[in-house]
Amino acid sequence: MARSSGKLKTRHIVFNGKRTSVALEQEFWKAADQIAVINGMTWLEWVLMHLNAKPGNSGRAGWLRVMILETSLTGSSASG
């Protein structure tokens, strides 16, 4: 099994009209990229779709990690 580097990679987005950033481990970004392509989306479209469904008490990065894991386990692109 490949060992995670644990390095965070930051991507900048505009969310709810504000420029912000999301930092995830490189492995999570790679998975998000692949999931987005499978669903006919860009990584940004996929991220924004899930951030729009994020509960108010969840952080952006944590929520995206959960969505990536959930999608990987279920094969579904549905949010929330």
N, C-alpha and C positions, 0 to 999 in steps of 0.2 A: 504494500500500500504506500502511495506517495505521501510524504510528510508535508503538511501545510507550512508555508513560509511565515504565515501570520502577519505579513505586511499588509497594511491598509492602503487601498488605492481610492483616491477621492475623485468623484465625478461631479461636475457642476450642472445644476438644473435650474429652471425657472418653475416654481411651484406656487400656485395661488398668487401669481403676479409678482413674486419675490424671488430674487436670485439667491440660491442656497446651494449647499453641497451635501453629498452623502458619501460617507467613507465605509467601504466594505473590504473584506479580505479579497485578494485577487481571485481566489477560487470561487467566491460567491458572485463576483462580477462575470466570470467566465460562464457560470451556470445561468445567470440572468440573461446574458447574451444569447446562449443556446436556446433557452426557453422562449425568448422573444422571437427568434428566427423560426422556431417550430410553429409558433402561433401567428406567423406572418406580420410581425411587428418589429419596430426598432427597439433597442434596449430602453430608450427614453419613453416611448409609448407604453411599454410594459411597466416601467417604474412608475410613471404618472398614473396609470390605471390603478395600480395597487396603493399608491399613496393617497389617492382620492377615496379609497375604501378604508383607510387606516382609522382605527379607533382613536379618539382624542388622547387617551392615556398611554399610547404607544409611541416610542421613538421611531424615527424614519428608518434608521439602519436596522434596528431590531425587527421591525415589522417586515422589511424586505427579506431579511434572513429567514423569517418564519414562512413567508410566501414562497421563497425559493425552495425551502425544505418541503413544504406541503405539496408544491407542484411536482417536485422530484419524486415524492413518495406516491402521489395519487395519479400523476400524469394529467392532472386537470389544470387549466389556466384560470379557473374561476377565482375571484377574490373573495376574501372575508368568509 
